[in-house]
Amino acid sequence: MVKTLVAIEVDLASSFAIRYACRLGHLIQMEIHPIYVKFPSPEAPMTGVGWARHTWEREVVRSGQAEIQEMLASERESCPVLQEPRVIYGDREIELLNVVEKEPFDLYIEGAPYPFNQATIYRRLHARFYQRLACPLIWLRSVRKINRVTAWCVDPMGTRALVEALTHLFAGSSLPVQLTCPKNGHGSRDMQAVTQKAVADLEAQGCQASLGETGAPGSSGPRPELVKDAGLLALALERGVRKDAPELQWLTQVTAPLLLVLV
């Protein structure tokens, strides 16, 4: 069972995240746990621990529950794996970190950072929550039919991390998983051989894996035509990725849902 935490707010990106999670839940054995962290408004009493402050917080949580229940209503009937949402009062990053450090999750899903540019992606990935997140994460800029997973393999260490994540998520699923790599991947003389072994390892674990076309030599990502119709693009990124890394620039051009494995 893939225990999945979906961070939501009352916005379009969160609607994408829930809808996509439910589609994924029809393809793999999954539990979807929505969570909404209601950040204190400027009018919130920021001092004191008395009755008035606790009453304020309870009211904020109650109003948040009403907001989220309305947003989730359209998905409930068709998504039996959707659990009751949690609504928490507080700072989003702090509260989410508390949750993932106390409970084991296999996957984290949320709307992609906005604006989806190199600086914003860098700041998000280097925030404390993402630096300490132990499971893969999915970012959504749009919702697509999940017809295929395309995994981009550029080095042996990242490929091993991808294989581990993809095995955990898609073992036993009929969803095709296609691995592709640059013609001259750094960190290995022959990334095609590394990728071929990865395909064999995935098949041995019950995944419907295959070897896709290679990308351009030295490229930061697969050619656009290789991922334009993919339902999910998976890749490994270094937690300490540089602000000027070519991978981040390439990511800004990707509109497909992204599965990121931080290594």
BELZIKA-V368985 format. One record per backbone hydrogen bond with DSSP energy under -0.5 kcal/mol. CO is the residue of the C=O (numbers start at 1). NH is the residue of the N-H. Records with the same first field share a line. If there is no record, write none. Layout:
CO->NH  NH
This chain:
1->3
2->4  31
3->106  107
4->6  33
5->7  109
6->8  35
9->11
11->15
12->16
13->17
14->18
15->19
16->20
17->21
18->22
19->23
20->24
21->25
22->26
23->26
24->27  28
28->30
29->2
31->4  33
32->34  83
33->6
34->86
35->8
36->38  88
37->39
38->90
41->44
44->46
50->54
51->55
52->56
53->57
54->58
55->59
56->60
57->61
58->62
59->63
60->64
61->65
62->66
63->67
64->68
65->69
66->70
67->71
68->72
69->73
72->75  76
73->77
75->79
76->79
79->82
81->32  83
86->36
88->38
91->95
92->96
93->97
94->98
95->99
96->100
97->101
98->102
99->102  103
103->105
106->136
107->5
108->138
109->7
110->140
115->117
117->121
118->122
119->123
120->124
121->125
122->126
124->127
127->131
128->132
129->133
136->108
137->260
138->110
139->258
140->112
145->147
147->176
148->150  231  232
149->151  178
150->234
151->153  180
152->154  236
153->182
155->159
156->160
157->161
158->162
159->163
160->164
161->165
162->166
163->167
164->168
165->169
166->170
167->171
170->173
175->208
176->149  178
177->179  210
178->151
179->212
180->153
181->215
182->185
185->188
190->193  194
191->195
192->196
193->197
194->198
195->199
196->200
197->201
198->202
199->203
200->204
201->205
202->205  207
203->206
206->172
207->209
208->177
210->179  212
215->183
216->219
223->226  227
224->227  228
227->230
232->150  234
233->259
234->152
235->261
237->263
238->241
242->245
245->248  249
246->250
247->251
248->252
250->253
251->254
257->233
258->139  260
259->235
260->137  262
261->237
